[in-house]
Amino acid sequence: MIPVPGFEGRRVAVFGLGRSGITAARALQAGGATPILWDDGEAGRAQAIGEGFTVEDLAAADWSDFAALVLSPGAPLTHPRPHWTVDLARAAGVPVLGDIELFARALAARPKDQRPRVVAITGTNGKSTTTALIGWVLKSAGLAVHVGGNIGVGVLALPEPTPDAVYVIEVSSYQLDLTTTFAPDVAILTNITPDHLDRHGGMDGYVASKRRIFANQGPDSAAIVGVDDAWGQGIESRLNGHVIAVSSSDHSSGPLRNRGAASAEMSGIHAEPGLIRWQGGVLADLTAARSLPGRHNAQNAAFAYATAWALGVTPDAAVAGLLSFPGLAHRMEAVGRLGSVRFINDSKATNADAARQALASYRSVFWIAGGVPKAGGIDDLADLFPRIAKAYLIGDAAPAFAATLADTPHVIARTLDAAVAAAAADAASAGGDQIVLLSPACASFDQFKDFEARGEAFRAAVLALGAVPETAS
């Protein structure tokens, strides 16, 4: 745990007692604060009481006595309208913070020569794989690495800082909105596509939240920006200092630039399937990296390579780490093989853009898709429909997806179990090496509690058919 100083003897309101909230309460208490907790759910309040925290209805509390409100990232800060705790805090002049900001303040309170380094990753898609991949590469190179944030362990639950440590943390747009001083040594923006627009008041608000990851960086910091989309290009063009642009070779709209002291050593990086290039030469050959298929994973690898370079890792060590990466659950994860049929779990693909990355990685797939659809459905994937041998549609989106697929072979399977069984049978009948791909392009909440539960259900259904589990090598 990372104790949070600065609130000694003061009451701090904490709303939302999920992973980040309860962890923040523990860290505040360890730093000498008196956290006052509340959650709309009885289970969260019961856990807090069980741990000995003070639980108090914040709607009836005296807000003039609070030093801060620590807000769960799941509660709206501004849109569609501020959460009621935010209204109360603002009326009383109480600052509204999140767990990432508490983390930043805890590190800033240490003497400068005792502070660890921080790598922060955000973006619409790819940030979890990029976070895990960077952590793996840095650990493989012998650094003391702690990985967490929006992936896995809450940031304040990570081990206490030591000068030699590197924190690699995934940061969501919701968490960034709750920061004011967060200043990572290496900040990465993977990409931006429309998402969570209701929570940010539209695209401008969403882009602004992502841009905050660079807001407080100093002259010795590194900014690594994906520039395959216009929003990333716009952000990259306004940054100064050590800026590395990363693109995939068939999307770059112009020359890549790098400014500042690092420019003589590292400029814009191009990623393509199986390769990372720089100035026409090959930085890394990824063809042997079984867990990094496709252009999007090459781009994730480029972010990791650039981060390793920024932190002083040798090129050979960086490439060795990339090649040995075992992959991340629910992100293009090979979960089993049944004869010549491989089953790929990409349950994390909760929107069409994420599903595009998976579909584009294979020439032909038996595709399982559906759930709670996002705006636009799968209309933007039409150029990839020729790669779909057959689609198996589940959940609320099935009828709409069927209409969009039109003449592309498809069936409404309704449930994941039925889709897996039908896809496996059809793939086996097709003969030769075949891929059954779960990449839903939808949220999971119609049939599952989250994408992890959906991915585990897919794994269970595949193994129930007699498939042999796969491990990366």
N, C-alpha and C positions, 0 to 999 in steps of 0.2 A: 504493500500500500504506500501511496505517496501522501504524506500529511500536508494539508493546505494551511499555511500560516496567514496572518493578516487579519484574522477575525477573532483573536483571542478574547474570551470573555463576552463576546457579542452573540446575539441571537441571529441565526440565519434561517430563513424560510426555505424549505425544500419541497417542491411539488413534483409528484410523479415518482413512484417508487419501483420502477423497473430497474434494469441493470445499472444504468448510469446514475439514477437518483439515489438508490440505496448505497452505492459505492461512494458517491459524493458526500453523503451524510457521514459515512465512516471516516472519510478523509478529512472532513471539516472537524469532526470531533477529535481526531488524532492531532490536529493542529491547534486545538484549544478552543474552538468555537462551540456554541450550544445550538445544534441544529434542531429546528422545529419542523416536523414532517407532516405531510398530508398527501393523500391519494384518494381519488374518487372510488377506487375499488377496495372492498373489504379485505381481500387477500393481502394487498400491499400494506395496508395499515396493520394487519395482524403480524406480518413479518417484522415490521418496524418495532412494534410493541414487544415482540419476542426477543429482539436484540437489545431492548432496554432504552430505545429512543423515546423522546417526547413526541407524542402524536397529538396534534391540535388542529381543529377545523380552521383553516386559514381564512375562511370567509368571515369568521367572527373574531379574528385576531387583531391586536393593536399593531398596525404596520409601522407606526412611528418608532417602534423599538427594534426593528429589523435592520441589520447592516446590509443585507442583500437578499434577493430571491434567486435561488438556483432552480431553474426551470428544466423539466424534462424536454428533450428535443422532440418528443411526440406531441407536445402541447404547442399550439400556434402562438407565435410571437406577434405577428402583424395581420396575417390573412388566414382564412376568410375574414376573421376578426380576432383581435387579441384575446387570449385566454383570460378568464376573469381574474386570475392571480396577477397577470401582467397589468391589468387596469388598476388593481389595488396598489401594486408596487409603484407604478408611475405616479399615481395620485399622491403617494406619500414620499416621493423622491427617492425611492429605493432602487438601486441598480439591479438589472436583470442579467444574470450570468448563466453559463452552462458549464459542463464538466471540463471541456477543452480549455476554457478560460481559466478555471481553477488550476488546471495542470500548468498552464503558462505562468500563472502567478507564483505557483510553488517553485518552479524552476528559476524564475527571475529573482526570487528572494535569496537564492544561494550566491556566494561570491562568484564572480565571473569565471575564474579559473577552476571552479568546482562544478560547473554546469555541464550536463551531458549534451550531446547533439540530438537534434530532432529532425526526422524526415516525416513530412505530412503529405498525404495523398487524398485528392478529391477528384470528382468527375461523375458524369452520369452513369457510364458503364466502364467496367474493367478495373475499378479502383480496388476491389477486394483481391483479385488475382494479382494486381500490381503490388499491393501491400504485402501479401504473402510471399511473392517472388522476391521483392527487395529484402525482406527479412531473411529469407533463405540464402540469398547471395551474400549478404553481409555476414551472416553467421558462418557460412562456409569459408569465408575469408578470414575467420578468426576474431571478428569483432564481438563485443558483448552487446547483444541485441535483445530488445523487448518489443514485442509486436502486440498491438491492441487498438483500442478506440472503438470505432464503429464495426470492427471485425473482432470476434472472439472476446477477449477480456476488456472490460471498461478501462479507460486510460488511467484512472486514479487507483485502480486495483493492481497496476503493474508494480514491479519492485521499486524500492526507493532509489533515487538517483545516485549514481557514482560518476566521477569525472570521465571514465572511459566508456560509459554506456552510450548506446544509440537507441533512441525510441523511434520506432517505425509505426505510425498511427494512421489509420483510415479516418477521414473526417467527412461527415455528411454536410449538405447545405444547411440543414437545420442546426447542426452544431456550430457551423461557421457564423450563422446569424447571431449567435450568443457569445461571440468573442469580440474583444476590444484591443487586447495587447498580444495575442498569439503571434509568434514570430519564428517559424521553423527555419532551421538552417538550410534545409532543402525542401522546397514546396513543389508539388507536382499536380498539374491539372491534366487528366487523361483525355477528356473530351467533354463536349456539352451538346446534348440534344434535349428537346422539350420534355420535361418531367416535373412532377410536383408543382405545377403552375398554380394550383389553387392555394398552396401554402406560401407562395411568393408574390402573389398579385400579378402574375404574368411572366413572360419571358425575361423582361428587363430585370425584374426583381430576382429571378433565379440566377441569371448571369452575374448580377452584382454579388449575390451570396457566394458564388464560386470564386469570384475575383478576390474576395476577402482573404483567401489563403496567402496571398502575396502582399497584403497591405502593410505589414509591419516589418518586412524583411530588411536587413541591413546590407551594407555594401559588400560584405563577405559571404552573403547568402547566395544560394543557387535557386533559380526558378526554371523548372522544366515543364514545357507547355506542349500539349498535343494541338496541332494546328490543322487537322483535317476538316474542321468545321469553321464557319465564319466567326463564331463567337470566340473560339480559341485564338484565331488569328488576330481578332480585335484586341484581346487581352494581351497577347504576346507583343503586339506592336507598341503597347504603351508602357511596357516594363523596361527597366534599366538595370545595369549591373550584369551579373552572370546569368544570362538567359540562354537556354538551350531549347530550340524548337524540335519537336519530334513529329514526323509525318509518315504515312504509308505512301509508297512511291507512286501509286496510281491516283492519289487524291490531292497531292500537294498543288496549291494554286499559284505558287510563286517561289522565289528563292528563299531559302531559310537563312536566318541571321542569328548570330550570337554576338553580344556586346559585352564589353568589360575586359577585365584582366585575363579571363579564360579564353578569349577569342582566338588566340594563337594556337591553342591546344585542342579545342573542341568546338565544332560548329554544329549546324543542324544535322540531325540524324534521320535517315530514311529506313523504314522497316518494310519488309516484304516477306511473303511466306518462306520461312527457313533461313532468313538472312537479316542482319543489321548492317547497314552501309553508312559510310561517312566519306565525303569527298570522292565518291566513286569506288572507294576501296571497301573491303569487307572487314567489319569490326568483329562480327561473330557469325559463325555458321551454325544454325540451329537445327539442321536436318536430323541430327541424332537426338534432339530433345523431344522425347515422346509426349511429354505433357504440355508442349507449347505448339500445337498445330494451328495453322491458319495465320492470316495477316494480322488479326487483332492481337494474337498472342505474341507475334514478332514485335508488335508495337509495345505491348506490356514489357517484353524483354528489353526493348530499347530504353524505356523509362528506368528499368533496373540497372542497365549498364551505365547510363548517364549518372544515376545516383551513386553507384559504386565509384565511378571516376571522380565525382565531386567530393567524395569522402576519402579519397586517396587509395582506394583498392586498385591493385594492378590489373591490367587487362586480362592476363591469363587467369587470375583468380576469379574475376567477374564472369568470364566465359565458362569456367569450370562449374561455378555455381548455377548458371543458367541451364547447363546441360544436365545437371543432377536434380533439378527441381522436380519433386514428386507430384505436383499438381495440387489443386484445391477442390475440396468436396463441392459438388453441385455446380462447378464451373468447367464445362467440357471434360467431365470426369469419366474415364472408362471404367464402368462398373462390372462388366462381365462379358463373356464370350460363349456363345452356344453354336458349336460347329464353326461355320465361317461367318457368323453374324456377330458383330460387336454392338454393344449397347452403351450409349453415351448419355450421361446425366448432366444436362445444362439447365437445371431447374432454376438457377439464378437469373435466367433470361426472362425478366418480368415485363419487358416491353419489346416492340418490334425491332428496334435498333440493336438490342442485345441479341435477339434471335438471328438477326442478319449475320452477325459475326460467326455464329455456329453453322448456319446453312451454307455460308460461303466457303467454309472449310472443307466441304465434301462435294464430290461430283454428283453423288446420288444418295438420297436418304429416304428412309421410311420415317416420317416426321410426326411426332406426337405434340399437339399444341392445344391451347385453350385454357380457360380459367375465367378470371374477371378481366375483361378487355380494357386496354388503355385507349385514349382518344386516337382515332385513326385506324384502330384495329391492325390488320396486317396488309393494308392497301399498299404501303411503301415497299413490300417485299415481292411485288409482282414479278420483278425481273429475275428473281430466284426460283420462281415456281417451276421452271423446267428441270431444276435439280431434284424436285420432289417426286420420288417414285410413287408414293401414296401418302396421304395425310390421315391422321387418326385424331379426331377432334373431341375434346372433353370440356365439361363445365359450361358455364353461362355463355361463353363466347362461341360455342359450337355452331349454332345456326348462322350467325353472322359470318364466321370464318368460312363456312361451307359456301355461302353465297359469293364471297370474295374469291374463293378458289375456283369456282365455276367449273371449267372443263378439266382442271387438274384433278387426278384421281384422289378421292377422299371418301371417308365414311365417318358418320357421327357415332363415336364409340361411347360417349357420355362419361364413363369412368376411366380412371387411369389403369386399373387392372385389366379391363376389357381392351383398352388400347394397346397395352403391352403384349397381351396374348395374340391379338390380331396382327400387330406389326411383326412380331416374331415369326408367326406362321407365314406371312406373305414374303418376308425377307428370306426365309429358308427356301421357299418355293422358287424364288427368283434365281437361286444358285449363285455361286461365286462369293467373293467377299462383299458383305453388305453392312450398312450402318442403320441401326434403329436409334433415332435421336429424340430425346425429350428436350425441347427448347420452347417453352410454352408461349412466349410473347405476351404473357398475361400475369397479373397478380394471382395469388393462390387461394384467396380467402373464401371462395365459394365452397371449396371442398377440403381445404387444409388450413392449418393455423398459420403457416408461413412457408416460404419456398424450401426451407430445410426439410420440413415434414413431407412436402411433396417429393423432394429428391430421395428421401429415405424410403418412401412408399414405392417409388420407381425401382430403387435398388432391390427392395424386398420382392417385388413382382418379378423382376428379372431372375433373381436367384431361385425363386419358387419354380421357374420353368426348367431348372437344372443347369443354368449357366454357370460357368466357372469364373470366380472373381478374378479381376485383373489387377495387377499392380504395375506401377510405372517402373521402368528400368533404364 
